[in-house]
């Protein structure tokens, strides 16, 4: 999902992929969650993986992604408290 965003410091406008930003935030906040999400994606991409197994890996990947996002939110709130 792309959104048009304008820079806060200049008139430049960018198309931003919100899903990619969220994924990067999750990986930054928790490298382990980022690794699990990436690993799950690779397992889903394998042609030999059954449909049931793909669904299980999708659930694992989504859970790891959201845990990483929660950790990102926690890190941001800690940072804001210390500013």
N, C-alpha and C positions, 0 to 999 in steps of 0.2 A: 504494500500500500504506500503510494507516494503522495507526499504533501508538498505544496509550495510554501517555502519558508523564507522570510526576509531576515538578513543579518541585523543584529541589534546595533551594530556600530557603523554600518554603511548601507547604501541603497541596493546592494547586491541581493539577488533572489536565487534560491536553490531549490531543486526538487530533492526532497529528502525521503529515503526509504525508512519509514518508521519501524518496520519489522527488523531491519538490519541494525538500526540504532538500539533497539531493545535487546537484540541478541548480543551486540557488543557490550552494552551495559551489564548484562548478565554475566558475560565472560570476564569482564573486568572485576566485577564484585566477587565472583567465585570461579576461579579457574577450573576447579573440579566439576562444577555444574556445566561450565562451558565444554569441557572435555566429554562429559556424558552426553550432552546434547549433540555434539558433533559425531560421537561414536554411534549414537542411535540413528542419526541421519544416514551414516554410511551403511549400517545394517539394513535400513529400509531400502536403500538403493540397490542392494545386491539382488540380482535376478533369481538366485536360488532360494531366497527367503520366502517362506510360505506367507499367505495372507494373514493368518492368525499371528504369526511371529512379527510381521510388519506392524500389526495393530498394537501388539505388546510393546515393541520398540518405540512406536509413536507415543504411547502413553508415558513411557520412561523419559523420552526426550522432552515432552511437554512439561512433565513434572520438574525435571531438572532446570528447564528454562525459567519456569515461574519461581522456583526456589532462588535461582540466581537473581531474578528481578526483585524479589523480596529483600535479598541481601543488599542489592544496590540501593534500594530505598532506605534500608537501615544505615548504610554507610553515608548516604547523603544527609540523613537526619543527624547523625553523629557529627558530620562536618559542619552542618549549620549551627549546631549547638556550640561548637568551638570557635565559630567566627565572631 
